[in-house]
Amino acid sequence: MDQACDEALKGALLELLTPLKGFLAALDRDDRIVGLLPDRDALPGLGATELVGLALGKALRADFVRVFDGKDGWDEIGYFYDGRGERTPYQVHRFAPTPAAGAAPSLGAGFASLFPEAAAFLLAAPIPAYDSLENAHKSTLANHARELEAMNQKLTKRTRRLKKAMDVLEARNRQIVKEMNLAVELQKSLLPKAYPETELVSFTHRYIPLAMVGGDFFDIVSLPDERIGVLISDVSGHGIAPAFITAMIRSSFDYLAPYESSPAKVIRRLNQEFAKIIDTDHVVSAFYAILDLKLMRCLYCNAGHPAQIIARADGGFVELGPGNPIIGMMDDFDFADEEIELGYGDSLCFYTDGIVEARDGAGRFFGVEGICRSMAAAAGDEVEGMADRLITDLIEFMKDPYFEDDVTVLFARIIDSL
């Protein structure tokens, strides 16, 4: 009779477990499996033959987690590996074969007759939504993978285009650097390589361009009858354009200077040539002086350039201020000469505005006064010492040793022939 009841209970359990694809495991006190329903394929590919006698955790490589059910209790989920090596989550319920003292009857009591040696029972059924969630997860991962691949392809194409653009820019940059180097060499070639050979006057200069190439320029030419021509100019702006305008001025000056005894006529011709050829916003300030060392006089034309300075041997100073407009302001203008006497021991300072417009920390300009102070302090020095003193004083005066403009200065000293 008991055996018939057990068979009926077993059949009822199998009818319950089969559609759920669940299983009932009877466990001893060491959590070893001592019985299993169904006894075949309790999990896909695993039955009583493979599992009975093994510890549950080892047999199924089980991991258990507790999850709050959202109401007032906790559910247990077990992750089990089946005979195919697939890991599946199961809803898990544990039962004791006999209830604790004073507790309600346990569901495990009904299973005790089937597995008398069991100390606990574990009823497990696969979570129904898992497969759909897993498929949705796989689908989402596949979609992300496709999106990432599409993005990767776009990035690859953009990287190729960017590399091509970088190659073009690098080629252009190399060309610009090459052209800039040519401009630098051109400007270097424009500056005098040597001073006129004469025992009547000594020269020295200092040239500090703000950029690789600048707009400052000066030239010294020997003229007949113990005369020397000195031109200093400043093209507005910095870079290649002013450098090429400077080259044009140098070329025209070299052609005109030997044939014109009047600085004003040379400046007028330069202005005419500039107006015809240069169609930009650039303008040019210039100072051209002819030092007549036989008659001891200086004939000059100042076209919008800062006042040039003569430091007299007796300690006085004379400023040769601008009496004419800058080159490029008017297409044609009747530029005028001015004349001043020279004396032995006089020092002449030809410079551009980068010196007088240098500022200290309070915003004050170095100015003509700064040049005069420096020349007075170096009055007993040769022109080399005078030039070094001026640059040193200028740097010490400035807040930062950074020039805001090209700095060009040329010193000349009239030497007493006696």
PyMOL commands that set and color helices and strands:
alter all, ss='L'
color gray80, all
select helices_A, chain A and resi 2-20+48-51+56-59+107-110+130-190+240-259+263-277+353-356+367-377+383-397
alter helices_A, ss='H'
color red, helices_A
select strands_A, chain A and resi 23-27+33-37+63-68+74-81+87-95+120-126+201-208+216-223+227-235+284-292+297-303+308-311+317-320+338-341+347-351+407-414
alter strands_A, ss='S'
color yellow, strands_A
deselect
rebuild
show_as cartoon
